[in-house]
Amino acid sequence: MTKRKIALITGGSRGLGRDMAIKIARRGLDVVITYHSNQAAAEAVVAEIEKAGSSGYALQLDSSNTKGFDVFYKQLSDYLIHKTGSAHFDYLVNNAGTGIYQPFSETTEEQFDEMMNIHLKGVYFLTQKALPLLNNGGSIINISSGLARFTFPNSSAYASMKGAIEVFTRYLAKELGHRGITANVVAPGAVATDFGNGTNKTNEQKRKIVSSVTALGRVGEPEDIGGVVAFLCSEDAHWVNAQRIEASGGTLV
């Protein structure tokens, strides 16, 4: 019997992460998600994963706090050994994050550090500490943003970290290739979630602007992104490596 593959998704309790988890589960993978504080929402996602016929599990993680990573991976290892007999998993999806919308001239050092800790430093070292547990032939998928290619005002700190993640991903692909591990970026455009105070859902002026510069003529939905990540968590994507895949509906093309 073939061992089921396992994906770990950070920030899987809502928005894009939720849809990623469900789409990956529908492909027949078992899924572990992390959540920051809303355990009830995370458990609801686990229920959806299990409804899709896969095994699901939720663990608390503050992905901006590198000091908590050893404890997190110990908890993950204990769970996986109990569940499967092995502490190893196959796919790491670095999705967790928050956003700020602040002009460059008003961005504080504290806000900058917050963006760096969760979107760059946290991703860097969470991935580093995953390496002993990540199976050869596995994959790392880092979530970036369309804002690393095009610009909208008031996102300089957030977008700068995402640009750094895209560089980091290419280095991962090069340095982990000897293990058969691929590394790719998925860069969503504007998506109607609660991210960044939910303005892509609730701010009609912003929605009209985004729609007007998007070839498909609308703001994205979480369902537009999860399937792209699920594809990268599959054997079908084994020859896709060191790539940036933008899922923005053709924004500012």
N, C-alpha and C positions, 0 to 999 in steps of 0.2 A: 504494500500500500504506500502510495506517495505521500510524503509528509507535507502537510498544508503549510503554505508560506504565511509569514506574519509581517504586518506593517505597523510601525509606530508613527502616530501622527500627533504632533504637538498642537495644542489649541483646537482640539477636535470637538468641543462641546457646543459650538454654534457656528453660524455663518459658513464660510468656505470650508473650514475643517470638518464640520458636520457632513456636508455634502460629499467631501472627499472620502470620509470614513464609510458612508453608506455605499457609494459607488464602488469602492475597493472591495467591500464585503460582498457585493453582488457579483464580483469577479471570482469569488471563491476563496478569498484570503481571510485569515483571522486578523483582527484589528485591535490594537491597544491605542487608546487616545489619552491625552492629558487635558486637564482643565486647571484653571487658575484658582477659582473660588466657587463656581456654581456646580456643585456636585450633582444636584438634581437634574440639571440640563445634561450633564455628562452621562448620567445613568439612563436618561431618555434616549440618547444616541446609542448607547450600548444595547438597549432594547431593540432599536431599529436594526443594528448590526445582526443581532441574533434572529430577528424576523427574516433577515435575508439568508439565513442558514449558516452563518459564520459565528465564530466565537468572538466575543467582545469583552473588553475590560477597560476600566478608567482609573487613572492614577493622578493625584494632585502634583502639579509642578509649577513653580515660578521660574519660567525660562529666562528671566533676567538675572537670577541669583545663582551664579556659578558655584557658590559654596554648598548649594543643596543638590548638586548633580550626582555626587557619589551615593548619597542616600537614595535618590530616585532610582539609579541604576541597580542598586542592591534590591530595592522593592520590585523592580521589573524582573530582575534575574530570578528572584524567589518565586514570583508568579509563573514565569515561563517554565522553570524547572518543574514546578508542581503540575503545570498544565500539560507540558509536552516532553519533559525529561531533559530538556536542553535550555540553556539561558540565551540561545542565539535567536536572532530575528533577521529578516531579509531586506526590509525597506524602511528607511527613515525619511519622514516628511517633516521638514522644519517649517511649520506654518504659523505658530503662535506669534501674536504681535498686537500692538496698539499703534494708534496714529495721533499726531497732533497737526493742527492747522494753524500755523503761526507765521507771520512775516519773518523773514530772515533778520530784519533790523530789531525785532522784538523777541527773538528766540533766546531763552535763557540757557546758561550752562547746565542747569539742572534738567531742563527739557532735552537738551542735546544728549546728556549722559543717559537719560531714560531711553531714548531712541537707540543709542549705541548699545546699551546693555542688553536690550531684548532682541534687537534685530541684527546685531553683528557679533558682539562679544559672546552673548548667550548661544547663538547658533554655532559659532566657531568652536567653543569648548564643549557644548553638548554633543556635537558631531565627533570631536576628538575622543571624548570618553565613550562614545558608542562603538568605536572601532574594534575593541576586543570581542564585542557581542554581535557585530554585523557579519553575516555569512559572506564568504567569498562568492562572487557572482551576484551580490545584492545591488542595491541602488540607493542613492541619496537624492532627494528632490527638495530643492530649496525654493521657497516662495519669495519672489521679488515683487515688482510692481511696474506697470506701464510708465510710472513716473520716473523710472531710471532711464527711459528713452526720451519721452516728451515732458514738457513742463507745464504745470498749473501753479499759480501763485500759492505761497504759504505752506509748502511741503518740503522745504530745502533740507531740513534735518532728517526727516523720514526717508526721503528719496536718496539722500547721500548714503545712508546705511544700506539701502537696497542695491545701489550701484556697487558698493563694496562687496556685497554678497554675490553679485554676479561674477566679479573677479575671483573671489574665493572659490566659487564652484568650479571654475576652469582649473584652478590648482588642484582641487580634490580629484577631478577626473584624471589629471596627469599623474598625481602621486599615488593614487589607489588603483590605477589601471592594472598593475601587476597582480592584483587580487581579483581581477574581473569585476570590480565594483565601478559602476557608472555614476556620474553626477550631472544633474541637469537643473535648470531653472525654469519654473513656470512663472510668468509675469502677467497677472490679471490687470485689466484696465479698471475703470470705475465699476464697482459692483454694489448692488443695493443690499447692504447688510448693516448691522449695527456698528461696524468699524468706524472709528473717527467720528463718534457721535451720530452716526447714521445719516449723514447729510446726503449720501447718494440715494437714500430712500425717501427722505422727507423734504429736501430743499428743491423745490420745483424749478427755481431759476438755474441751479447747478445742473439738474437733470436735463433741462432743455439745452444748455450749453454743451454738455457731454454728448447728447444725442445728435446735435447739429454737426459735430466734428467726427462722428463715428459712422463708418461706411454702412453698417447694418442699422443705423438710425435709432438706437436705444441704449439705455444703461444696461449693463450686464446683471445677471442674476447668479446666485451661488451654483445653480444647476449648470451654468455655462462653464464652470471651472473644474468641478469634481471629476468629470470624465477624463479630462486631460491628464490629471494626476494619476487616476486609476490606470490609464494606458501605460504610463511610465512605470507603474508597479506591476508590470507583466512581462512575460517572455517576449511578447511582440515588440517590445521596445529595447531589446537587449543591445542593438547596434546604434542606439541613439545615445550620444555621450558628449559632454561638454557643450551642450546647446542651451540657448535661451529661447523658450517657446512663449511668445506673447499671446495671451487669450484676451483680446480687448475688443473684438468685433470690428477691428480695423479703425482704431482711433488715431486721428491725425496722420493718416497714411499719405 
